[in-house]
Amino acid sequence: MLFGAKSKINGGRVMRLLVAGISVLSAVAILEPAVAAEIPATPKRERVAERPAPQRPAPRPAPTQGANWTGGQLGGSNGVSSVNNSFVDPGSFICPPGSSFSSNCFETPFSFSGHRTVYTIGPFVGYRWLVGKGPYAGAVVFGIEGDWSWKNAESSLNQATATPMFASGSNFLRTDQFFGSVKQKSDSSIRARLGTLITPWTLVYVTSGVAIGEFSGTFAYTGTLFSCSFSSSCTSLAGTATTAASWNETRVGGTVGVGWETEIFPGWKARAEYRYTDFGTLTQHFPLSTSCSSCGAPSSNVSIDMRESFHTFRVGLGFDL
């Protein structure tokens, strides 16, 4: 009996526990959909298409530092000058009595020219503008420049001649003594310069402008007539013609040339330049003093024609102002 009663009691407990478990499971089954509805669903991660990484621009090369081609410049130059001094006297003569010029009395030719090469030196000053965005090859440089140069370029000739002459049945001897000199003392110019940069540091250019030159000279002539006879030879003085003159003149001409300039240190530029300068023809007139009792067509004045020009090659050094 006791065993049976215990079995009934245990059986009842088991049934109660089983019922309680089923009730709990039922409640969970009922509540789970509601709880699931209350909790927001986690969105699924979408695969984002890969974008290419932005490309960085290639680094630019550092700008090349060039020379300064805008601003003032002061410096000096020296070199050699091949000077042409052309001197011609076509008008000095004295003719014996009974003669006429260009018929049986002629002028003794007197002329000389020289191409002496002399040393020249002087300063220059100018201002330049770079026409462009920067110091790169091909940019144009325009400038104005003035210079002054000293030189001592002198040419001269001393000439003596003796010429027999015949007029009105008489014999005469004419002696001519000439001396002439011409000297280029200094020159200056005011010029425009126009060039192009072949590198950021090197300029080639052409230049042209007005030249001013200082010239001096001298001329002396003595013509003497001697009457000749068989007994006394040519010892009797028949007449003289003389002149002596000097001058100093400043003339205006033109100059043109080409050059090269490059920076050797920051702010310092070396240059080499060739120029041709021409001052044209210069004419001087002087009176001729004649002492003759009966001379035939003595000249009354002296006319001298000169042509002054020179070639110059210079090298120089300038610094930026």
C-alpha positions in Angstrom: 0.0 0.0 0.0 2.7 2.3 1.0 4.6 1.6 -2.2 1.5 2.2 -4.3 0.7 5.4 -2.5 4.3 6.7 -3.2 4.0 5.7 -6.8 0.8 7.7 -7.1 2.4 10.7 -5.4 5.5 10.6 -7.7 3.3 10.1 -10.7 1.3 13.2 -9.8 4.5 15.3 -9.4 5.8 14.2 -12.7 2.5 15.1 -14.4 2.6 18.5 -12.8 6.1 19.1 -13.9 5.3 17.9 -17.4 2.3 20.2 -17.6 4.3 23.1 -16.3 7.0 22.6 -18.9 4.5 22.3 -21.7 2.9 25.6 -20.5 6.3 27.4 -20.5 7.1 26.1 -24.0 3.7 27.2 -25.3 4.1 30.6 -23.8 7.6 31.0 -25.5 6.1 29.9 -28.8 3.3 32.4 -28.6 5.5 35.3 -27.4 8.4 34.8 -29.9 6.7 36.2 -33.0 5.6 39.3 -31.1 9.1 40.0 -29.8 10.6 39.4 -33.2 8.2 42.0 -34.6 9.3 44.5 -32.0 13.1 44.2 -32.7 14.1 46.0 -36.0 15.7 43.8 -38.5 19.4 44.4 -39.1 19.9 45.4 -42.7 22.1 43.3 -44.8 25.4 44.8 -45.8 25.5 45.6 -49.5 28.7 45.2 -51.3 29.8 48.6 -52.5 31.5 48.7 -55.8 35.2 49.7 -55.4 36.1 53.1 -56.8 39.5 53.8 -58.1 41.6 55.9 -55.8 42.0 59.5 -57.0 45.3 60.0 -58.9 47.5 62.7 -57.6 48.9 65.1 -60.2 52.5 64.6 -61.1 54.7 67.0 -59.2 55.7 70.0 -61.4 59.4 70.6 -61.9 60.8 73.4 -59.8 60.9 76.7 -61.9 64.3 77.4 -63.3 65.8 80.6 -61.9 66.9 82.9 -64.7 68.7 86.1 -65.0 67.1 89.5 -64.4 66.5 91.2 -67.8 64.4 94.2 -66.6 66.0 97.2 -65.0 69.0 99.4 -65.2 72.6 98.4 -66.0 75.9 100.2 -65.5 79.3 99.0 -66.7 82.4 99.5 -68.8 83.9 98.0 -72.0 87.2 98.1 -73.9 88.4 96.7 -77.2 90.0 97.6 -80.5 88.9 100.1 -83.1 89.9 99.9 -86.8 89.8 103.6 -87.8 89.4 104.9 -91.4 90.8 108.4 -91.7 90.5 109.5 -95.4 92.1 112.9 -96.2 92.1 114.5 -99.7 93.3 118.0 -100.6 92.3 118.8 -104.2 92.8 122.6 -104.2 96.3 123.8 -103.3 98.5 125.0 -106.2 100.5 128.0 -107.6 101.2 128.4 -111.3 104.0 130.3 -113.1 103.4 133.5 -115.1 101.9 132.9 -118.5 100.4 129.6 -117.6 96.8 128.4 -116.7 95.6 125.8 -114.3 94.7 122.4 -115.9 96.3 123.5 -119.1 100.1 123.7 -118.5 99.9 123.9 -114.7 98.6 121.1 -112.5 98.0 120.4 -108.8 100.3 118.0 -107.1 98.1 115.2 -105.6 98.0 115.0 -101.8 95.9 112.5 -100.1 96.1 109.7 -97.5 94.0 107.2 -95.7 94.5 104.9 -92.8 93.0 101.9 -91.1 94.9 102.0 -87.9 93.9 99.7 -85.1 93.9 101.4 -81.7 92.7 100.7 -78.2 89.4 102.1 -77.0 87.8 102.1 -73.5 84.8 103.7 -71.8 81.6 103.3 -69.7 78.0 102.5 -70.6 74.6 102.9 -68.9 71.2 101.7 -70.0 67.8 100.3 -69.1 66.1 97.1 -70.4 62.6 95.6 -70.4 61.8 91.9 -70.7 58.8 91.5 -73.0 57.3 88.2 -71.8 56.1 86.3 -68.7 59.5 85.2 -67.5 63.1 84.5 -68.2 62.7 81.7 -70.7 64.2 81.0 -74.1 62.5 83.1 -76.8 61.5 86.0 -74.7 62.3 89.5 -76.2 64.4 92.1 -74.4 64.2 95.7 -75.5 66.5 98.4 -74.1 68.0 101.9 -74.4 71.7 102.4 -73.9 74.3 105.2 -74.0 78.1 104.9 -74.1 81.3 106.9 -74.3 84.7 105.7 -75.5 88.1 107.3 -75.6 90.7 106.5 -78.3 93.7 108.1 -79.9 93.5 107.3 -83.6 95.6 109.7 -85.7 96.8 109.4 -89.3 99.1 111.9 -91.0 101.4 112.4 -94.1 104.3 114.7 -94.8 104.9 115.1 -98.5 107.4 117.1 -100.6 107.6 117.3 -104.4 109.5 119.2 -107.1 107.9 119.8 -110.5 109.5 121.5 -113.6 107.2 123.8 -115.5 107.3 125.7 -118.8 105.4 128.9 -119.6 105.9 131.8 -122.1 109.3 130.5 -123.1 110.5 130.5 -119.5 111.5 127.6 -117.3 110.2 127.3 -113.7 110.5 124.9 -110.9 107.7 124.5 -108.4 108.2 122.8 -105.1 105.2 121.7 -103.0 105.4 120.9 -99.3 102.3 119.3 -97.7 101.5 118.2 -94.2 98.1 116.8 -93.1 96.8 115.0 -90.1 93.4 113.9 -88.8 92.6 112.4 -85.4 89.6 110.7 -83.9 89.7 111.5 -80.2 86.5 110.1 -78.7 83.0 108.9 -79.6 79.7 108.2 -77.9 76.3 106.9 -78.9 72.7 106.6 -77.9 71.2 103.4 -79.2 68.2 101.0 -79.0 68.9 97.3 -78.4 66.5 94.5 -79.4 67.3 90.9 -78.6 66.0 87.5 -77.8 66.9 85.0 -75.0 68.5 81.8 -76.3 68.7 80.6 -72.7 67.3 82.1 -69.5 70.8 83.6 -68.9 72.0 84.5 -72.4 70.9 87.3 -74.8 71.8 87.9 -78.4 70.8 91.3 -79.8 71.1 93.9 -82.5 71.7 97.6 -81.8 71.4 100.8 -83.8 71.3 104.5 -83.0 73.0 107.9 -83.2 76.8 108.4 -82.8 78.6 111.5 -81.8 82.3 111.9 -82.6 85.1 114.4 -81.9 87.6 115.0 -84.6 90.6 117.3 -85.0 93.2 117.9 -87.7 95.8 120.1 -89.2 96.9 121.1 -92.7 99.9 123.0 -94.0 100.9 123.8 -97.6 103.8 125.8 -99.1 104.1 126.1 -102.8 107.2 127.9 -104.1 108.1 129.0 -107.7 111.7 129.4 -108.9 112.7 130.9 -112.2 115.3 128.8 -113.9 118.1 129.9 -116.3 121.1 128.1 -117.8 123.5 130.5 -116.0 122.0 130.5 -112.5 120.0 127.3 -112.5 116.7 127.5 -110.5 117.6 130.0 -107.8 115.4 133.1 -108.5 112.3 133.2 -106.4 109.2 133.9 -108.5 106.3 133.4 -105.9 104.9 131.6 -103.0 101.5 130.3 -101.8 101.1 129.2 -98.2 98.4 128.1 -95.7 98.4 126.6 -92.2 95.2 125.7 -90.4 93.9 123.4 -87.7 90.3 122.5 -86.6 88.4 120.6 -84.0 84.8 119.5 -84.7 82.0 117.4 -83.2 80.0 115.5 -85.7 76.8 113.3 -85.7 76.6 110.0 -87.5 75.1 106.6 -87.2 76.1 103.3 -85.7 74.8 99.7 -86.0 76.0 96.4 -84.6 75.3 93.0 -83.0 76.1 91.6 -79.6 76.0 88.8 -77.0 75.4 89.1 -73.3 75.3 86.5 -70.5 75.1 86.4 -66.8 78.3 85.1 -65.1 77.3 85.9 -61.5 73.9 86.9 -60.1 73.5 90.5 -61.2 76.7 90.6 -63.2 76.7 90.2 -67.0 79.5 89.9 -69.5 79.2 91.1 -73.1 80.9 91.1 -76.5 79.8 93.5 -79.2 80.7 94.5 -82.7 79.7 97.9 -84.2 80.3 99.9 -87.4 80.1 103.7 -87.1 80.1 106.2 -89.9 80.3 110.0 -89.7 80.1 110.7 -93.4 82.2 113.2 -95.3 83.7 116.2 -93.6 84.8 119.2 -95.6 87.0 122.1 -94.5 87.9 125.3 -96.4 90.9 127.6 -95.6 92.2 130.7 -97.4 95.5 130.4 -99.3 97.9 133.3 -99.0 99.7 134.0 -102.2 102.8 136.2 -102.8 103.5 136.5 -106.5 104.2 139.4 -108.8 102.7 137.8 -111.9 101.5 134.3 -111.1 99.1 132.5 -113.4 95.9 131.5 -111.8 97.0 131.0 -108.2 94.5 129.1 -106.0 92.8 131.4 -103.5 91.6 128.7 -101.0 92.2 125.2 -99.8 89.4 122.6 -99.8 89.9 119.4 -97.7 87.6 116.4 -97.9 87.6 113.8 -95.2 85.7 110.6 -94.5 85.6 109.3 -91.0 84.4 105.8 -90.0 85.5 102.9 -87.8 84.8 99.3 -86.9 84.9 98.4 -83.2 85.0 95.1 -81.3 84.4 95.5 -77.5 84.1 93.2 -74.5 82.7 94.5 -71.3 81.2 93.8 -67.9 78.0 95.3 -66.4 76.0 95.0 -63.2 72.3 95.4 -62.6 71.1 98.5 -60.8 
